[in-house]
Structure formats: C-alpha cells, structure tokens
Amino acid sequence: MTNLILLSFLRQRPMHGYEIQQLIQSSRMDLWTNVLSGSIYYALNKMEGDGLIAATAEERTGARLRKIYSITEEGEKCFQRLLRETLTLPPHSVKSDFSLGLAWIENIPKQEALELLERNLGQVEATLAQWRSGKEIKQQYGLSEVAVATFDHAISLLEHDVAFLNKIIALVRE
C-alpha cells in the first residue's frame, strides 16, 4: 500500500520525502491507510534501489540534503500493477485482532474488560466523528461520486463497529 501511495504522488511531479509526508498528513490519508512517517523513507530508499524511482535532484535546507524523487518507467509499471491488484481486494476484511481477543475475554477481570471495551468504543466514536466532519469539509471543495461512496462506506463500517461494541459491552455486563 505504501508503494502505491508514494508512486501515485510521484506521478504528479517530483517530490522529496518530507513533501510526501506533508501531503499524506494534510489530506488525512494517514487516518485510513497504514502509512507511517518512518515507512515513507524506508519505502523511498527501497524503491530507489529497485529502480522504481530515481533521485533526480537534491535540495539543501540548512545542513540537511533532501533527495527529490521522480518515478521511473519501471515505477509506472509497478503503479499500474499495484492499482489493479487493489481493485481485486475485498473492501473490508473480516480478519480482526479484536475478534481474536474476544475469544479469550473471560481471562481478564470483567470490570477491566468493560473499561477496555468502553475505551475502544470512545475511540471508534471519535473516528466516526472525524470521518463525518472530513466528509463535510471535503464536500465544500467538491468530491467525486466515488469519493462520496468511499466516505459513506467508511462511515457505515464505523457505525456498525459502534453498534457491535455496544452489543459486546451489553453482553459482558450480563
């Protein structure tokens, strides 16, 4: 996923790692992808070594020297392959570490389990509020129908997670 994201940005124009990191954070992409700051630089170095991107220039900022990367022909081929692969994946996985934890929930004190579940519920509710707010903000600037559908899907999943957590909390309380 990280390579697909980085290659997509570099298809727009040459950039340095910090600029890509800022684009990911300002677009809030970091909330719905597993792209961490450290993984950006690791992936850039690996993709450069694999010939998917090339350092086309360097920029000096103080004592630091920043590489400016651009996508190569091999990188474009990789982008096209990764994009096609992602479109064959299920939109939401039923694999869940949370569900795995539920299998052994009886192994911790009931009150502690409830506190953990309620903390989880609060986090999911906060994430749901962020997605709703993000959709409203981005709609002011115009969203494609695909982007609206993506927001609606994520919001629906989060609403189901809230309902599921409330049900589990009720069952643990019994």
Residue, then its C-alpha position, 0 to 999 in steps of 0.5 A: m500500500t505504501n508503494l502505491i501511495l508514494l508512486s501515485f504522488l510521484r506521478q504528479r511531479p517530483m517530490h522529496g520525502y518530507e513533501i510526501q509526508q506533508l501531503i499524506q498528513s494534510s489530506r488525512m490519508d494517514l487516518w485510513t491507510n497504514v502509512l507511517s512517517g518512518s515507512i515513507y523513507y524506508a519505502l523511498n530508499k527501497m524503491e530507489g534501489d529497485g529502480l522504481i524511482a530515481a533521485t533526480a535532484e537534491e535540495r539543501t535546507g540548512a545542513r540537511l540534503r533532501k533527495i527529490y524523487s521522480i518515478t521511473e518507467e519501471g515505477e509506472k509499471c509497478f503503479q499500474r500493477l499495484l492499482r489493479e491488484t487493489l481493485t481485486l481486494p475485498p473492501h473490508s476484511v473480516k480478519s480482526d485482532f479484536s475478534l481474536g481477543l474476544a475469544w479469550i475475554e473471560n481471562i481478564p477481570k470483567q470490570e477491566a474488560l468493560e473499561l477496555l471495551e468502553r475505551n475502544l468504543g470512545q475511540v471508534e466514536a471519535t473516528l466516526a466523528q472525524w470521518r463525518s466532519g472530513k466528509e463535510i469539509k471535503q464536500q465544500y471543495g467538491l468530491s467525486e461520486v466515488a469519493v462520496a461512496t468511499f466516505d459513506h462506506a467508511i462511515s457505515l463500517l464505523e457505525h456498525d463497529v459502534a453498534f457491535l461494541n455496544k452489543i459486546i459491552a451489553l453482553v459482558r455486563e450480563 
